[in-house]
């Protein structure tokens, strides 16, 4: 494919690939001394960038001294929380649909397995809802938020992240319930959250037709990101 001379231009690339089931995709771009790729410094959950031949991020001793192992051969050390700039002519995707909060996955596997809202600059308080055909009695609600399990966090203190709290983590939120009469009532209101999993046990069980999680603020991300919601009697 020929690339015209110039800077800051978009180059069309055709990807003829339609997998039968959701799965990870790796797009490999080979180096060319005459071409540069632009990086975005705004991360998006579900997208990672790697480079081949860089210093290994793990010990080769963990891979039976096999240099062909991808975890040794490819590194994201210099590309952490950065992705190569690209755009899609058809950006419709099921990767972030709200139904993922019910699929039982708590970590990425063949996809991010979470609900990701539209940018909060357009929707100040995005929300996701569980609803039932019949009235339910709820006493305890479990929430799991995205805290970027790809981030390199260890307890040896030889490096620090540029942030005190994972930016994707939901900071302030509230839980509302729709009672049998159709009225919405606030069950829980939280601020300054720093934890991935929150368990809220109500003082008394309440009859509900639906439960809604409303995200008021994150710790830096433009999107509300929720991995799972569970409700128990």
Beta strands, then each sheet from edge to edge (+ up, - down):
strand 1: 39-40
strand 2: 51-52
strand 3: 74-75
strand 4: 83-84
strand 5: 115-116
strand 6: 127-145
strand 7: 170-178
strand 8: 184-190
strand 9: 197-218
strand 10: 225-232
sheet 1: 1+ 4-
sheet 2: 2+ 3-
sheet 3: 5+ 10- 6+ 9- 7+ 8-
end
